Amino acid sequence: MDKSFKDIRIVDNFYQSSSFFPMPLCLIGTLDENGTLTSFGSYSLCFPYYIAGKGFYAMILECRNNSNTCKGLLRHGKCSINFLPFSKKNFEEHVRLGFPGDTPEEKMKDFKFTVDDGMSKQENPTNNYPKIIKEAYQVFECTWVKELDNAQDDKVLEEYNEPYHNFNGITSKYGAHFILKIDHILLKDKYYNAIVNGVSKKNFCPLPTNWGCRDSKYFWCSDYKKPIPVGIPDKEVDLTSVKYAANRLNSDVKFTDDALKMLVKVPRPFLKLVLQGCVDWANNNNCKLITEKEMKIINDKRSKEKGKGK
């Protein structure tokens, strides 16, 4: 090992006590015990979990099992994940809301942001859902998938004893993990258009990077800086490899060479997934042979789905 490295001791909260780990910064809204008041907690251990191939998309949240957020999810199973732009005032409010021990009412007494109903409430007006934050640039509205890891019977308790779940629900004496199905991703117009029409330095969503608590004294956060783009390597998969992958699919749907030529730029790790998506479309449309014509239809469908709701 190069002598410029030193082996540091790994301790609790290693991501901020034993390393420098870049994280998102968000405010997660959950309902109180009565299901009426939304309170917000500050989180960074919230990441994409199911990103493809599962039938739904999901985030994973790690939190203390005595937090308002954990209690709200155990009771009501709903949350909003709000991403706000960086400013010192915004970060100070995140730090205040991240301090443990306050009741939902105490947290919201001097809340600095504006709350509003989200898309879930618009779709189901008679149900209660956590509010979203108007000042946010991006919001994920989510539902806890409590059936995973048999966590559906987890309830709010004063303390939790073994046995614990492995990855969903109450996972340790002090911790909890929640697999959160994404119901809606809400974006302000500028950033919605960036996703649909193409991002650039000028329309990238300016979100901060959190570095956690250091030395039991300060929370640290980095301001947003414009990202630097680097082009994807212009590598093509040869047609023989594409045909080989297509022939290995468990399906009676076939492809013409002209259709498969349209997939040579698909990165090899994603080739099977893309081919299976084509087969699924063919099965839904009573098609047994995918030609260049059908492939164009499939590509057009994907483009329209990307721009859905525009």
C-alpha positions in Angstrom: 0.0 0.0 0.0 1.2 3.5 -0.8 2.5 5.3 2.3 0.4 8.3 1.6 -2.6 6.3 2.9 -3.3 5.7 6.6 -5.8 3.1 7.9 -8.3 5.0 10.1 -10.4 3.3 12.7 -14.0 2.6 11.6 -16.5 3.8 14.2 -20.3 4.5 14.5 -21.5 6.9 11.9 -18.4 6.1 9.9 -19.7 8.1 6.9 -19.0 11.3 8.8 -16.7 10.2 11.7 -14.2 8.0 9.7 -14.5 9.4 6.2 -15.6 12.2 3.8 -18.7 11.0 2.2 -20.7 13.3 -0.2 -24.5 13.1 0.4 -27.7 14.7 -0.6 -29.5 17.1 1.7 -33.3 16.9 2.0 -36.2 17.6 4.3 -38.6 14.6 4.7 -42.2 15.4 5.6 -44.3 12.9 7.6 -47.7 13.1 9.3 -48.0 13.4 13.1 -49.9 10.8 15.3 -53.3 12.3 14.4 -52.5 12.3 10.7 -53.1 16.0 10.3 -49.9 18.0 10.9 -46.8 17.5 8.6 -43.5 17.9 10.3 -40.1 17.9 8.6 -36.8 16.3 9.5 -33.4 16.8 7.9 -31.8 13.8 6.2 -28.9 12.8 4.0 -28.9 9.0 4.3 -31.6 8.8 1.6 -30.7 7.2 -1.7 -32.1 5.5 -4.9 -32.8 1.8 -4.2 -34.9 0.2 -7.0 -33.9 1.9 -10.2 -35.1 -0.6 -12.9 -36.6 -4.0 -13.4 -38.8 -4.2 -10.3 -42.1 -2.9 -11.6 -41.8 0.2 -9.4 -39.1 2.6 -8.4 -37.9 3.2 -4.8 -35.7 5.1 -2.4 -34.2 3.9 0.8 -34.1 6.0 3.9 -32.0 5.3 7.0 -33.1 7.0 10.2 -33.3 6.8 14.0 -36.2 4.6 15.1 -37.3 7.1 17.7 -37.5 10.0 15.2 -40.7 11.7 14.2 -40.0 10.6 10.7 -39.8 6.9 11.7 -43.0 7.2 13.7 -44.8 8.9 10.9 -43.8 6.2 8.4 -44.7 3.4 10.8 -48.2 4.9 11.5 -49.1 6.3 8.1 -46.7 4.9 5.5 -46.3 8.2 3.5 -43.7 10.8 3.2 -42.4 13.7 1.0 -38.7 14.1 0.2 -38.0 17.8 -0.5 -34.8 19.0 -2.1 -34.1 22.7 -1.6 -31.5 25.0 -3.2 -28.4 25.9 -1.2 -28.2 29.0 0.9 -26.8 29.6 4.4 -30.3 30.3 5.7 -31.7 27.2 4.2 -28.8 25.1 5.6 -29.3 26.6 9.0 -33.0 25.5 8.9 -31.9 22.0 7.9 -29.6 21.8 10.9 -32.4 23.1 13.2 -34.8 20.5 11.9 -32.3 17.7 12.2 -31.8 18.2 15.9 -33.5 15.2 17.8 -36.0 15.4 20.6 -38.5 18.1 19.4 -42.1 17.1 18.9 -43.7 17.7 15.5 -45.5 20.8 16.9 -42.2 22.2 18.3 -40.4 21.6 15.0 -43.1 23.4 13.0 -43.6 26.3 15.3 -40.9 28.5 13.6 -40.8 26.6 10.3 -39.1 28.9 7.7 -40.6 27.4 4.5 -44.1 27.3 2.9 -46.0 24.1 2.8 -48.5 23.0 0.2 -50.5 20.0 -1.0 -48.7 17.7 -3.4 -49.9 15.6 -6.4 -51.0 12.7 -4.1 -53.5 15.0 -2.4 -54.7 16.4 -5.7 -55.4 12.8 -6.9 -57.1 11.7 -3.7 -58.6 14.8 -2.0 -60.3 12.9 0.8 -57.0 11.3 2.1 -54.3 13.0 4.2 -50.8 13.1 2.8 -47.6 14.8 4.0 -47.3 18.3 2.7 -44.6 19.4 0.3 -42.4 22.5 0.5 -43.1 25.2 -2.1 -39.5 26.5 -2.1 -38.2 23.0 -3.0 -36.8 22.5 -6.5 -37.6 18.8 -6.5 -39.9 16.6 -4.4 -40.4 12.8 -4.2 -43.8 11.7 -2.9 -43.4 8.2 -1.5 -45.2 5.2 0.1 -43.4 2.8 2.5 -43.4 -0.7 1.1 -44.0 -2.3 4.5 -44.5 -5.9 3.2 -40.8 -6.2 2.2 -38.8 -8.0 4.8 -42.1 -8.8 6.6 -42.1 -5.3 8.3 -45.9 -4.8 8.0 -46.4 -5.5 11.7 -43.8 -2.9 13.0 -45.3 -0.4 15.3 -44.2 2.7 17.3 -42.7 1.5 20.6 -40.6 3.2 23.3 -37.7 0.8 22.6 -37.1 -2.0 20.2 -35.6 -5.4 21.0 -34.5 -8.3 18.8 -35.3 -9.8 16.4 -34.7 -7.0 13.9 -35.4 -6.9 10.2 -32.5 -7.1 7.7 -33.3 -4.1 5.4 -36.8 -2.7 5.9 -38.6 -1.5 9.0 -36.9 -1.6 12.4 -33.4 -2.9 11.7 -31.5 -2.4 15.0 -31.9 -1.2 18.6 -31.6 2.4 17.4 -32.1 2.3 13.7 -34.7 1.9 10.9 -34.6 1.5 7.2 -37.6 2.3 4.9 -38.0 1.2 1.3 -40.0 4.0 -0.2 -42.0 3.5 -3.4 -41.8 6.6 -5.5 -45.4 7.7 -6.3 -44.5 11.1 -7.9 -41.4 13.1 -8.8 -42.3 16.8 -8.9 -39.9 19.3 -10.5 -40.1 23.1 -10.9 -40.7 24.0 -14.5 -37.1 24.9 -15.3 -35.7 21.6 -14.1 -38.6 19.6 -15.6 -37.7 21.0 -19.0 -34.1 20.3 -18.4 -34.8 16.6 -17.8 -37.2 16.3 -20.8 -35.4 18.5 -23.3 -31.7 18.0 -22.3 -29.5 19.3 -19.5 -26.8 21.9 -19.8 -24.6 23.9 -17.4 -27.3 26.6 -17.3 -30.3 24.5 -16.4 -28.8 21.9 -14.0 -30.6 21.7 -10.7 -28.4 23.6 -8.1 -28.6 21.2 -5.1 -26.0 21.2 -2.3 -23.7 18.5 -1.1 -23.9 17.6 2.6 -20.8 16.3 4.6 -22.5 15.6 7.9 -21.5 16.6 11.5 -17.8 16.9 12.3 -16.0 17.0 15.7 -19.5 17.1 17.4 -19.4 20.8 16.8 -20.5 21.8 13.2 -22.6 20.4 10.3 -20.8 21.0 7.0 -22.4 21.6 3.6 -21.0 22.5 0.2 -22.6 25.1 -2.1 -23.6 24.1 -5.6 -21.1 24.5 -8.4 -21.8 24.1 -12.1 -21.1 20.5 -13.2 -18.6 19.5 -15.9 -19.8 17.3 -18.7 -17.7 14.5 -20.2 -18.9 12.7 -23.3 -19.9 9.1 -23.3 -17.2 6.9 -25.0 -18.3 6.3 -28.6 -18.2 2.5 -28.5 -20.4 0.2 -30.4 -21.3 -3.4 -29.7 -20.8 -5.4 -32.8 -24.0 -6.8 -34.5 -22.9 -10.4 -33.8 -23.0 -9.7 -30.0 -26.4 -8.1 -30.2 -27.7 -11.0 -32.2 -26.2 -13.4 -29.6 -27.9 -11.5 -26.7 -31.3 -11.5 -28.6 -31.1 -15.2 -29.3 -30.5 -16.0 -25.6 -33.8 -14.3 -24.6 -36.5 -16.8 -23.4 -39.0 -15.7 -26.1 -40.3 -16.6 -29.5 -40.1 -13.0 -30.6 -37.5 -12.5 -33.3 -35.5 -9.5 -34.5 -34.3 -8.6 -38.0 -30.7 -7.5 -38.5 -31.9 -4.0 -39.4 -33.7 -3.8 -36.1 -30.7 -5.1 -34.1 -28.4 -2.6 -35.8 -30.3 0.1 -34.1 -29.1 -1.2 -30.7 -25.3 -1.4 -31.4 -24.8 1.8 -29.3 -26.5 0.4 -26.2 -23.8 -0.2 -23.6 -23.3 -3.9 -23.1 -24.5 -4.0 -19.4 -27.9 -2.6 -20.5 -28.3 -4.6 -23.7 -30.3 -7.5 -22.2 -32.6 -5.0 -20.4 -33.3 -3.1 -23.6 -33.9 -6.2 -25.6 -36.3 -7.5 -23.0 -38.2 -4.2 -23.1 -38.6 -4.7 -26.9 -39.9 -8.2 -26.4 -42.4 -7.0 -23.7 -43.7 -4.4 -26.2 -43.9 -7.1 -28.9 -45.9 -9.4 -26.6 -48.3 -6.6 -25.7 -48.8 -5.8 -29.4 -49.1 -9.4 -30.8 -45.9 -9.0 -32.7 -43.6 -12.0 -33.4 -41.0 -10.2 -35.6 -39.4 -6.9 -34.7 -38.2 -5.1 -37.8 -36.7 -1.6 -38.2 -40.3 -0.3 -38.4 -41.3 -1.7 -35.0 -38.0 -0.6 -33.4 -38.8 3.0 -34.5 -42.2 2.7 -32.9 -40.6 1.4 -29.7 -38.1 4.3 -29.7 -40.9 6.8 -30.3 -42.9 5.3 -27.4 -39.9 5.7 -25.0 -39.4 9.3 -26.1 -43.1 10.1 -25.5 -43.0 8.4 -22.1 -40.0 10.6 -21.2 -41.9 13.7 -22.1 -45.2 12.5 -20.5 -47.0 15.3 -18.7 -45.1 18.1 -20.5 
